Each structure stands twice: as structure tokens, then as C-alpha cells.
């Protein structure tokens, strides 16, 4: 009987630890990224009052995309790379195709590499600001309007903007 109580007690502690760890994983990951400079999270706020600046400096912006898990989506940028003038507003698009037959809710999470330069990539309009809803067996074009801040360090020649698309249908209770 004592052995059963010990096993139950240890199991309860392990379950509590696993729950606590999973709950703390996101804040711990954020701290890890901040310390190491990895996974350059961008500010997910819309820039309202932006003024273009005169500059003769150009940088390359590369666009990548991934789909989280094994979701039935095809998600890709229209352009893989753009040469942009620092301080000038640009517009590009990503395409999303839902290969399933059901309506899906999705959310995109952006990241900029190198992480230390993420603060200089400003999104004016972005599909990542809001959840998107896509019908089954359909495609949609997702707009992105951005500017690279002229305060970007001179040694930075290339920025990589990466989006990960997440299916949020089940989290919201929609089917």
C-alpha cells in the first residue's frame, strides 16, 4: 500500500512539473531569445505615423515561410527577395492556400534575422496583425507593407523576414 502511495505521489509531482514547465515555456523561450539574440521577434504593432526618409543606402530583404505542424496549407511569399532602399515604404504579398475542404482560421508569427536588427524592420500593414479566415479549397493573397528604418546599423546588408503560419481553428472553437 505504501508503494502505491509513493508511486501516486511521485506521479502527481511529475505531472505538476510538466504542466508548470509547459506553462512557462513561452516566457522562458522569450528570455532565451532576448539573451542570445536568436529569433528576432518583430514588434507586432502597426506603424501609423511613418515618414519616408531620403537615403541612398540599400539592403536585401529575403522572405521565407513555414507552416507549423502538418497543416493542409501552402504558404509562400510572392517574392523571395527584394532590394529595398532604407527609409522607403514597400509592399509585397504572401499567398496562402487551404488544401482542406473546411474553413480554417490562421495566424502568422513573424521573425527577423539577424535578431539584433528586428527593431529596424517596421511593418505598416501586415496580415500578421489579425487572424485570417480562409475557406476550404481556396487561396488568398496576404499583404505586407513595410519600411526598413534608416537607423539600421551600417554593417547590416541583409534582413530575413520569416513567417510561421499556425492553424488556430481549434483554439477558437471554430470548425
N, C-alpha and C positions, 0 to 999 in steps of 0.2 A: 504494500500500500504506500509506503514511504517513497519507493522508487517511482511510482506513478505520479505522486505529488511533485517530486523533483523534476520529472520529465515535463509535467504540465507547467510548472513554474519557469523552467528554462525556455520552454516553447513560447510562453507568454512574453518573456523578456525579449526573445529573438524577434517576435512579431512586432512588438512595440518599437524596437530598434529599427527594424526595416521600414516601418511606417514613418518614423521620425526622419530617417535618412532620406526617404523619397520626398518627404515634405520639404526638407532643407536642401535638396539637390540643386534647384534653380538658383537660390541665393548663393550657395557655395560656388556654383559654376560662374555666376556673375563676378564674384570676388576673384576667382582664379583668372578669369579673362582680364579683369582690370589690372591685376598684378603682373601677369605675363604679357599683356598687350595682344593676346590672341583674340580671334573672333570679334573683329571691330564692329561692335554694335553701333548702329546709327541711331540718332535721335528720331523717334517716330512721330515727330510733331511737324505739322505743316508750317512752312515758312511763309508768312503773309506779306510782310513789307521787305521785298528784296529789290535791290537796285543793281543793275548790271554795271560792271566796272570796266574801264579800259585797261587792257593788258595785252602784251604781245607774247605771253607765255602759253604754251600748250602742254597738255598731259594726255596720256592714253587712259581711257576708261574701258575696262573689259567687263562684260556682263555674263554671268553664269546663273544656272538654275538647277534645283534639285526638287524632287518630290519626296516628302517624308514617308517612310514605310513603303508598302506595296500598293499604293492607291492607284485607281484606274485613270490617272491623269497623264497628259503630255503637256509639259510646261517648259517653254523656251523663250529666250529673247529674240526679237526680230533682228537685232544687230548684235554680233558677238563683241564688237569693239568700235569705239568712236574716238577720234582725236578731237578733243574739246579745248576751246580757249578758256583759260581761267577767268572767272568773273562773268561769263556769258551763260544765258539760260538755254538749255537744250531739252528736246522732247524725243522720247523713244517709246517703244512698246514691248510688252511681253505677250505671248499667246498662251492661252490655256484651253485644253481640250479635255472634256469629260467623256471617257470611253464607256462609262457605265450607262445604264438605262434610267437611273434615278437622279433626282435633283440633289446637288451637293453644295454645302457651304464650305468655303475655304478661306484661309488666312495665310498671308505671306509674311515671312520674317526675314528682314534684310540684315546683311552683314557686309562690312567693308574691310578689305585687306590692302595695305597694312593697317592694323587696328589703331595705331597711333594717329593715323590720318582720317579716321572715320568722322571726326567732328567737322572736317572741312568739306565733306560731301553733303550738300543740303538738298533735301527733297522738297519741292514746291507743291507738286501734285503727285500722289502715288497710290497705287492700288493697295499698298500695304497699310494705308491709314484706316481702311474699313474692311469688314468681312465682305467677301464676294459670294454671290449665289449663281450657280451655273446649272442649266438644265441638262438632263441626260442626253447623251449622244450629240453634244453641241460644243461649239468653240466660242471663245470671246477674246477680244483684244484688250489688254490691260495697260493703261497709260502711265508713263513715268515722266515727270518734268523735274529737272534738277539743275543745279549750278555747283561748280567747284569753287569754293571760296578762295579769293586771291591771297589769303593768309596761309595757304597750303605751303609747307616747307619746300624750299627750292630743290632739295635733293630728291623729292618725290616726283617720279616720272610716269608712274602707272598706278592707277587705283583699280581694284577689282570689286565690283558690286555683285554680291551673290544673294539670291533669294531662295529660301526653302518654303515650299508650299505645303501647308498642313490641311488635312481634311478635318473640319470642325463640326461636321454634321451631327455626329453622335453626342458631342459635348453640349450641343444646344438643344438636344431633344428632337431635332427635325429628322425626318426620314425621307 
